[in-house]
Amino acid sequence: MSDAPLLRIAILECDTPAPNTNSKYGGYRGVFTALLHAAADNLRSSSSFPLNPRLELSAYDVVSAQEYPPLDSIDGVLLSGSKHNSFDDDPWILKLVEFTKMVLEDGRVRVIGVCFGHQIVGRALGAPVGRSDGGWEVSVTAVDLTKKGQEIFGKTAIVSFVACTIDYSG
């Protein structure tokens, strides 16, 4: 397995998850570590997937410690969810937006944002973000998959959970 590609992902913890989730996983780092390792294991067991990825995961507290990885030490960044507002101007949020802009401008490091994290990505790209007039939105939504999605999931559709308070219509 030593010739398998190494994928170095930094998990940026933007908050602490709900108490039950936090006690079970030890923060968002534990949640995403479990999910990413499960996904990599699934890929390794798939005969149709040509790669056998190895993961090197690191986590950074961007709220209280305001720590970030050097870009040359990572291949991807995952921004977690948070109870905070992505459109607030708290110093740690502004620093997170600036770091995200730097990562996006770099072009080599891939970025994924989850809930609050995707709102920070939008803000870093210049999208107006703010509270939705409709308030908190939560839904379970059916998603029709593309042909590639059907290959990956082995289904024609999946169900996705959505929770958001942001209005991107600006």
N, C-alpha and C positions, 0 to 999 in steps of 0.2 A: 504494500500500500504506500510505500515511500514515494513512488512516482505519481501518486494521485495529486491533483491540483489542490493547493491550499487556499482557502478563502478566509481572510481575516476580517471579521465583522466587529465593529464597536457598537455596543448598545448604550445609547445615551438615555439615562434614567431621568425623566422629567418630573417624577413624582413617585409616591409610594402607592401601590395598588390597594384595593379594598382589604380590610383586615383578614378575612378568610384566605384570600389569594396570597396576601403578603406572608401569612404564617405558613402556608403550604409551600410556596416557592422561594421565599426570601427576597421579595422585591421583583421589579420588572426584569432585572437581569436573570432571575431564575425562570420566570415565565417564558421569556424569549429564548433562553438557552434550551429549555425543554422542547419548545416548538421547533427551533432550528435544528437541533440534533435529531428529532423525530423525522423531520423532512429529509435531512441528509441520509439517515438510515433507510428511509423509504426509497430514495434515489439509488442507493447502493444495492438494494435488493431487486431493483427493476432491471430486467434484462434488456429493455428497450432504451435505457438511458446510457450513453457511452461514457460518461464521466463517473468518477468515484471520488466525490469531493471530501476533503478533510476540512474541518472547521476549527478556527482559532478564534474564540470569542473573548472579548474584553468588555468591561462595563465602566461607565463614568457617571458620577453624580454631577449633573449640570446645574442642580438647584442650589444646594448648600456649599459644596466644594468647588463648583464651577470649573471642573476639570474636563479637559478635552484631549483626544489622542492626536499625536502628530500624523499628518496625512500620509507620510511615507511608510507608516507602520500598519496601515489598514487598506482594505479593498472595498469595504462597504460600511455604511453608517445606518443604524436603525434608531429613529427617534421614537420614544415610547409615548403612551398616552399620559394625560395629566388632568387633574381637576382644575388647574389654572386656566386663565383665558389667554389664548395665543395672541390676542390683540392688545394685551396690557403692555405697559412700558417698564415693568420691573427690570432692574439691572440684569438679572440672570436671564430673562427672556430676551432682552436686547442682545446680550452676548451670544445666546443660542442662535438667534436670527443671523447675526454676523458670521458665526462659525458655519452655519448652513449655507450662507451665500458663498463663503470661501470654498466649501466643499463642492458646491454646484459649479462654480467658476473653474475649479481644478479640472473637472471633466473626467478624471480617471476613476475616482472613488464614486461608487454607486450609493444612492440615498433612497431610503424608504421611511415614510412617516406613518405612524399608526395614530389615528384620531387626532389628538392634540399635535402630534408630530407632523401629520400631513398638513395641518393648518400652518405650522411653522414653515414648512417647505413652501407652501403657497405664499406666505408673507415674505419669505426670502426672495422669491421670484417676482415680487412686486404686486401680487394679487391683493386686492382689498379684502380684509377679513374683519368680521364684526359679529355681534350677536344677531341671531335670526329673529325677526319680528314674530315668527311662529313659535319661538321658544325651543325647548329641548325636543329633538326629534329622535324617536327610537322606532326601528322597524325590523321586521324579518322580511327579506326580499328574495324572490326567486331570481336567479341569474342564469340566462341561457348561455351556454358555453360555445366558444368557437371550436373548430375542428381540433386545434391543438389542445385546448382546454379539455375537450372530451377525451383525448388520448391520455392526458395527465390524470384526470380524475376518474376515468372509466364510466362517466355518466354524461347525459346530454344537458343536465342542469344541476345547479347546486343552490342551497339556501344560504344567504349571507345576512349577518346581523349588522345593523347600522345604528349608530348613536352619534348625534351631532347637534351642536348649537350654533354653528357658524353659517353665515350667509356670504357666499362668494360673488353674489350678483353685482355688488358694488355699484 
